[in-house]
Amino acid sequence: MIIEAVNLSKKYQNKLVVDSVSFSVEKGQVYGFLGPNGAGKSTCIKMLMGLVFPTSGKGQVLGKPLGDVSARMKLGYLPELFRYQEWMTGEDLLDFHSSLFRLKPDRQRNAGVLRRVGLLGQEKYKVGSYSKGMQQRIGLACALLPNPELLFLDEPTSALDPIGRKEVRNIILDLQKEGTTVFLNSHLLSEVEAVSDYITIINKGSVVRSGAIHDLLMKQINLKVTCSPIAEELFSNLKQHFDAELKPQGPDGTLYFRLTNTDSVHEIASFLISQGLELYELTPQHETLESLFLNAVGEGSAT
């Protein structure tokens, strides 16, 4: 197991910001860690990296207790709010970060990470002259220097254009093929959905969803139905008969069902026709990560 968190909790003074969070990450997974602002994500990441210690609970990273120095030397980390020395060149910055990992400066290693993030040839320029997107890329290059077994990425594409985001997605997938485990936090849910195998969603410091992303998204089906007008009594019968979340019929005759069973799609169509209604459209759609996320964090009050 690459990461194992068991009932991790963290208090700052009397405020509980992380409450009994548990999950595990296996080797080679891309693991999405999601939640609204203030949910406790950053605190969880800091505990996993040994930057702060839990108030209660326990965990392991790379088979070592949280904070173990030997494990930390095998981690890469791209923080969301990074600040690099503007007077350094890109090459100077890579050499400096290499020294933090107790690595000697190595031009070949530098060239490898620069090529991977699309900055090869830009290393002689000062970091202060880099665009925000280039600074994000050089940060990712720094995180890749130790050839990490586990890579923490906190909003890795927030400053990038669509082309840059696609390139980072490809980098993540290439790293996964090479056996690197990636722990990914991003508000760009489409990016997470495109690369992640498993996800955990936290809200107000607690886990509200966790599991294989494919299984979580297949649990719910959103069904769009367009038909002739439905009487109020029949609408009530629909909700009770199919035990579904159902939005009232719109002016265009559209109904939206939220189902947990694909078999219900055929049953709904048959039921509507049996009631003498004309059926114009029946479109089942599996849940997206965005809709799953919004429903999950909506279980508590807004943050």
N, C-alpha and C positions, 0 to 999 in steps of 0.2 A: 504494500500500500504506500503510495507516495504522500498522501495527506490523510490523516485521520483526526477528526475533531469530535470530542465527546463532551457534550454539555458545557461548552465554553461559555462563560459569562464574564462580563466586565462592568464594574461600577467606577464612575468618577465621582468622588465624594459620595453623595447619597443617590445619584442618578444611575439607574441601570440602563446601559446603552446596548448591551448584548446579553441575551437571556437564553441560556441553555441551548446553544446552537450545536448541532451535530450533523456531520456529513463525512463522506470519504471519497477520495479521488485515487483512481488506479493509474498505473504507468501508461503513458501514451495517450491519455484522454485530453481533450480540450474541454475544460469545465467552466461553464458560465456561472458567474456569481452576481446576482442581480438584486436590486431593491431601489426604492425611491431615495431621494436625498434625505440624509439623517436616519437611514434605516439601521446603520451600524456596520456597513460593508467595510469601510476603511479601517475601523477598529478591529474587525475580524482579520483582515489582511495583516495588520500590524502584529496581532497576536501570533499568527501563523509564521511570520518572518522573525519573531523574537524581538521585535522593537518595543512592544509592551507585553506585560505578562497578565494572564487571566486572573480575575478575582477568584473564580472557581472553575472546575472542569479541568480537562487535560487534553493533550493532543500530541501527535507526532508528525514530523515532516522528514521525508526521506529516511524513515525508520529511527529517527532520533527525537528526543524530547524537544519541545518548543524552546527555541533560543540556543540550541546546540551550535557551537561555532563551526564545527566540521560540516554540518549540514548547510549552514548559511553560505559557506564558500561555494556551494554547488547550485545556488539560486541566482536567477537573474530577475531584475525588478525595474519596470518602467513606471514611475509614479505619475499620477494625474497632474499634479502641480510641480513641475520640475523647474529648477533654476540652475543654469549652467554658467560657468565663468566666461563672460562675454569676450574677455581679452585673449582667451586661448583659441588656438586654431582647432579644427576638428581633430586633427592628429594629436595635438597636445592633450585634448580632453580624453581621447581614447587611451593614451599612455597613462594619464592620471588615474583613470578608472581601473586600468590594468593593475596599477600599484595597489589599489584598494583590495584587489583580489590576490595580492602577493604574486602577481605575474610580472615578468620582465617585459619591457616594451618589445613588440614584435611587429614589424612592418607587414609581414605576410598575414598574420592574424588580423591586423587592422584592415588590410585590404579585403580580407574575406567578409568581415562584418559590414564594411562599407558597401561592398558589391551587393550584398544581400539586401540592404535597405535602400539601394539606389543612390548612394552618395559618393561612390568612387570617383575621384577627380575633384571633389569639393573639399578634401581634408586640409588643404593648405590655407583655406579662408578662415577668418575669425568667426567664432560662433555668433558673435554679436551682429554679424552681417547676414546670418541665415534667416530665412523666412520662418514663420511659426511651424509650418509643415516640415521644413528641413530640420528644425530643432527637435521636433518629435522623432524624426528619423534617426538623428544622431543619438538621441536618448535610447532608442531601441537598439542601436548598434552597441552602445555601452552595456546594455543589459545582456547582450549576446556574447560579450567578450569571454566569460569563463566557460563557454560551451555548456550552459546550465542544464541540469537534469530537470529542473522545475523552473518555469518562467512565469512570473507574475506580471500581468499587463493591466494597468489601470487606465481606462479610456485611451487605448493606443491609437485610435483613428479620429479623435475629436478635432484635430486641427488640419485634417487632410481632405483633399478634394476627392470626388468619386473614384478617380483613377488611383490615387494614393491609397484609398481604402481597399480597393480590390487588390492592390499589391500587398498590403499588410495581411489580408485574408489568405493570399497565396503563401506568404511567409509562414503564417501560423500552420497552415495545412502541410507545408514542406517540413517544418519542425516536427510536427506530429508523426509524419512518415519516418523521420529519423529517430523516433523514440522519445522526443522531448515532451514532457507534460506541460500543458499551458493552462494557467488559472486566469480567467479573463473576466474583467469587470468593464461593462460598457453600457451607456444609456442608449446606444444605437442598437435596438433589439434585433433589427434585421441582420446586422453584422453577427450578433451572437447566434442567431438562429442558423446562419449559413455555415458556421464552423463548429459549433459545440456538439458534444455527444451527450453530456449531462448538464443539468443546471440545478442551482438552488436559488430560490427567491426568498429574501427576508424582508420583513416589514416590522417596524418598531422593535427591532432587536431580536425577533423570533423568526424561525423558519415557517413559511406558509405554503411552499411548494418545493419538492425536491424529487429528482429522478431522471431517468433517461428522457431526453427531450422528445424523442419520437413517441414514446408511450404517453407522455403528458399531453401532447398535442392531439393524439388520437382519441383521448378520453371524451372529448367534447366535439359535437358537430353543430355548426350553425346552418340552419336550413331556411332558405328564402323561398317563400311560396306566394305566388300571385294568382288570385282567383276572383270570382264574382263576389259581391258583398256578402258578409257573414252576419247573421243576426246575433244579438248580444247573448241570447241563451245558448246558441251553438258555440260561440266563442268560449263561454264558461265551461261547456262540456269538453271542448278541445283541451283546455288546460288540465282538467281533472283526469280525462281519459288517458292522456299520454304523459302525465306527470312531467311536463316540460315548462321551462321558462318561455313565456310567449309575450311578444309585444303586440299591442293593439293594431288592427288593420289600418294602414295608411290610406290616404285619398286615392292612391293608384291601385288599391286592392292588394297591397303587399303585406304579408305576415312574416315575422321572424321567429323561428323556434330555436331554442338552445337545448340540444338533446345529448343523452349519454349512451344511446344505443342506435347503431346504424339501421337495425331492423325496423325502427320506428318510421323511417323515411317512407318505405312502401306502405306501411299501415296508415300513415297520415294521408297519403294520396288516395288510397282506397276509401278511407272514411269520408273525405271531402266529396269525392265523386258520388258515394252512396247517399249523401245528403242533398244531392241534386245541384251541387255547385259546379261551375265551369272552371277547370284548372288550366291556367295559361302558362305558368312557369313553376318549376320545382328544381331548385339549385342547392345541393348540399355542399358545404364548405367546411373542411377541417379547420380547427382553431389555429390561429397564428400565435407566435410567441407574444406579440403585443397584446392581443386580446386575453391570453392566459395571464399575462403580467397584470393587466388592469383589473381583471377579476380577482386575482390573488391579493393584491394590495388593497383592493376595495373592501376586503373582509373586515378591516379595521377602519378607524376614522382616517381622514386624509392627513398626510404628513407634509 
